[in-house]
Amino acid sequence: MAEQIPDVGSGGAVPPPRRARIVLAEITRQDSRAERTRAELAQQTQVGEALVRGLVRAQLALALRLSLVVVIGLGGLPWLFAIAPSLGRTTVAGVNLPWLLLGVASFPFLIAVGWAYVRLAERNEQDFTDLVQRPEH
């Protein structure tokens, strides 16, 4: 225990400060709508199936869109070199441009597309979670 420090001005001991009760977070009752939605998901009712189907469709649409970006980005390069043969014969630092684009630049491109997919897929899942846990207004 800490000693009380005497108060020089009043000539007596300072009374100890009052104890304060600190409560972290009050546990609130879950919203009945959120509970009902979670129950529908767990019981696989038609509403729960529709919610999950919406999530799956959103993830599939995202995957198809980004696959299209990759097909156009990487698959379009051979078309570009076929249409403009002089571009295909261009050299950069002694290496042909097609080799640089397809052999070197394609890896950062694929990593960027993969990173974007993960971020957007997580956003879809977070939107789904927010929808399920959204309180009723």
C-alpha positions in Angstrom: 0.0 0.0 0.0 1.2 3.5 -0.7 1.7 5.9 2.2 -0.4 9.0 2.4 1.6 12.1 1.8 0.9 14.8 4.4 -0.5 18.0 3.1 1.8 20.7 4.3 -0.7 23.6 3.9 -3.6 22.0 5.9 -1.4 20.3 8.4 -3.2 16.9 8.0 -3.2 13.9 5.8 -4.9 14.1 2.4 -7.9 11.7 2.2 -7.5 9.0 -0.4 -9.2 9.6 -3.7 -12.6 8.0 -4.2 -12.5 4.7 -6.1 -13.9 4.9 -9.6 -15.6 1.9 -11.1 -14.5 1.3 -14.7 -16.6 -0.9 -16.9 -15.3 -2.0 -20.2 -18.0 -2.7 -22.7 -21.6 -3.3 -21.7 -22.8 -6.5 -23.4 -25.9 -5.5 -25.4 -28.6 -7.9 -26.5 -28.3 -9.0 -30.1 -30.9 -7.7 -32.5 -33.7 -10.2 -33.1 -33.4 -9.6 -36.9 -29.7 -10.5 -36.9 -30.4 -13.6 -34.8 -33.2 -14.6 -37.2 -30.9 -14.1 -40.2 -28.1 -16.2 -38.6 -30.6 -18.9 -37.8 -31.9 -18.9 -41.4 -28.3 -19.3 -42.5 -27.6 -22.1 -40.0 -30.9 -23.9 -40.8 -30.4 -23.5 -44.5 -33.8 -22.0 -45.1 -34.8 -20.4 -48.5 -33.8 -17.0 -47.2 -30.4 -18.3 -46.0 -29.8 -20.1 -49.3 -30.7 -16.9 -51.2 -28.2 -14.9 -49.1 -25.4 -17.5 -49.6 -26.3 -17.7 -53.3 -25.9 -13.9 -53.6 -22.5 -14.1 -52.0 -21.4 -17.0 -54.3 -22.7 -15.0 -57.4 -20.8 -11.9 -56.3 -17.6 -13.9 -55.9 -18.0 -15.6 -59.2 -18.7 -12.3 -61.0 -15.5 -10.9 -59.4 -13.5 -13.9 -60.5 -14.8 -13.7 -64.1 -14.1 -10.0 -64.3 -10.6 -10.3 -63.2 -10.1 -13.4 -65.4 -11.2 -11.3 -68.3 -8.6 -8.6 -67.3 -5.9 -11.3 -67.3 -7.0 -12.8 -70.7 -7.1 -9.3 -72.3 -3.9 -8.2 -70.6 -1.7 -11.2 -71.4 -3.7 -12.7 -74.3 -3.8 -9.4 -76.1 0.0 -9.1 -76.2 0.5 -11.8 -78.9 -2.3 -10.1 -81.0 -0.5 -6.8 -80.5 2.8 -8.2 -81.7 1.0 -9.9 -84.7 -0.7 -6.7 -85.7 2.5 -4.6 -85.2 5.4 -6.8 -86.1 7.9 -3.9 -85.8 6.9 -3.7 -82.1 7.6 -7.4 -81.7 11.1 -6.9 -83.1 11.9 -4.0 -80.7 14.7 -4.7 -78.2 15.2 -3.2 -74.8 18.6 -3.6 -73.2 19.4 -6.3 -75.7 16.2 -8.3 -75.0 13.2 -8.5 -77.3 10.2 -6.6 -76.0 7.8 -9.7 -76.2 10.2 -11.6 -73.9 10.3 -8.7 -71.5 6.5 -8.3 -71.4 5.5 -11.9 -71.3 8.4 -13.3 -69.3 9.1 -10.5 -66.8 6.3 -8.0 -66.7 3.6 -10.6 -66.6 4.5 -11.7 -63.0 4.0 -8.3 -61.3 0.8 -8.0 -63.4 -0.5 -11.4 -62.1 0.5 -10.5 -58.6 -1.4 -7.2 -58.8 -4.5 -9.0 -60.1 -4.3 -11.6 -57.4 -3.9 -8.9 -54.7 -6.9 -7.1 -56.2 -8.9 -10.3 -56.2 -8.2 -11.0 -52.5 -9.0 -7.4 -51.5 -12.3 -7.4 -53.5 -13.3 -10.9 -52.4 -12.8 -9.9 -48.7 -14.9 -6.8 -49.3 -17.7 -9.0 -50.7 -17.5 -11.2 -47.6 -17.5 -8.2 -45.3 -20.5 -6.8 -47.1 -22.2 -10.2 -46.6 -21.3 -10.2 -42.9 -22.6 -6.6 -42.5 -25.8 -7.6 -44.2 -26.3 -10.6 -41.9 -25.4 -8.6 -38.8 -27.1 -5.3 -39.7 -29.5 -4.1 -37.0 -33.1 -3.5 -37.9 -34.2 0.1 -38.1 
